[in-house]
Amino acid sequence: ELVQPARPVTDVTLQDLEGRAQPFSGLKGKWLLLYFGPAECLTPCTRNLYKMRQITLAQGQEAHRVQSVFIITDTAALDRLRHTLKDYPATVALRGTPAAVRELASQFNVPAGGALDGLDRVYVVDPIGNFMMSYPRDADPRLMLKDLRQLLRASQIG
């Protein structure tokens, strides 16, 4: 689903898994594949992490232009998440206070609902920080790959 017009994502400061501050704006410069989910990353979550990883890797020489980002909405199972993320070493995992996560998530509302509504959507943010597209949980990864390839080919940034 294309977001028209694209919406700028305002900056929110989160933390990486080690607790270091990470402003969301620090991710600018790359195409972001963004997923919101709990630290207890069950089947829908691991499916999306897998899709994002495979779509990024399938970009070949252009893969450096894409970053997978997992926004952790509930930090109750961080140790389990650290184990899960070993299979996704290129994925940036960020957490924050409930207020900071809600503030960021509120910027990714689509007609189907918001990022914290358990929709298991993958969101696309362009290199200048605009939310411009999202995919439902059952999106075909081949079509997602095709879309991202077209975006990378057409883009002069990121």
GIGI-V402705 format. One record per helix or strand of 3 or more residues. SS is the DSSP state (~ for helix, > for strand). FROM is the first residue (numbers start at 1). LEN is the number of residues. If there is no record, write none. Layout:
BEGIN
ss->(SS/SS)
from->(FROM/FROM)
len->(LEN/LEN)
END
This chain:
BEGIN
ss->(>/>/>/~/>/~/~/>/~/>/~/>/>/~)
from->(2/13/21/24/31/43/60/66/75/92/98/122/130/141)
len->(7/4/3/4/7/15/6/7/11/4/11/4/6/14)
END
